[in-house]
Amino acid sequence: MRFGMWMRMLTAGAVVAGFAVASAASAVADDEASIVRGGRLYDKWWAENKAEKPVGTHPSYQGKDQKDDVTWRCKECHGWDLKGKDGAYGSGKHFSGVKGVTESAGKDSAAIAAIIRDKTHGYTAAMLSDANVADLANFISKGQVDMSDYINPASMKSKGDAAKGKVYFETICVGCHGTDGKKIADAEALGAAAGNGVEMLHKVLYGQPKAAMPALFALDHNIAADLVAHLQTLPK
């Protein structure tokens, strides 16, 4: 085989391999973006997808202390830690007796999507489009994080390094939140909000619905834990 032809074949192979790597990277990025958006829908779907706020208490809500639109939030029954009655919402005003979604981790996203659409959950296309449901299902299947690895479930204190978190906060978050976490006037002070460690970790990982807030899910989750540790030192 002539040297020129061999070089052309080698170059063509490299190009094909490069396209394959780029396509794989793009698919991973798309999947991560879907997971992160699903995490925000789990938080408060009507804020994230700009749907109408649900009216009345969810027909399947089993708790006694919540009512109206809050009962339509996935987190209200299944918990910020995704463990439902077996986690942080196992008692107190958020107890509903509903199990978590941890057993659905790794399961087929399409099967999870069908459950989201079933009569128990009752989410119509007007509430959650098929694309919304796909993102939420991807979050449940592929985006779950065991919060107990990063947050002490008894104290709700982060297991992260607050000193490292201060560096992350003052280079990523301070522009919007201010050094004291009180810059956003119509939001709760971060020092107060961070008291619920699992809720704050969720928001650091997946972002705040309907807000220009970076989601850190694609990074080492210890970074999010470090950030929460610093937030828990801020004034309330």
Summary of the structure (lengths in Angstrom):
residues: 236
radius of gyration: 21.0
end to end distance: 74.6
largest distance: 80.4
contacts: 723
relative contact order: 0.14
helix: 54%
strand: 2%
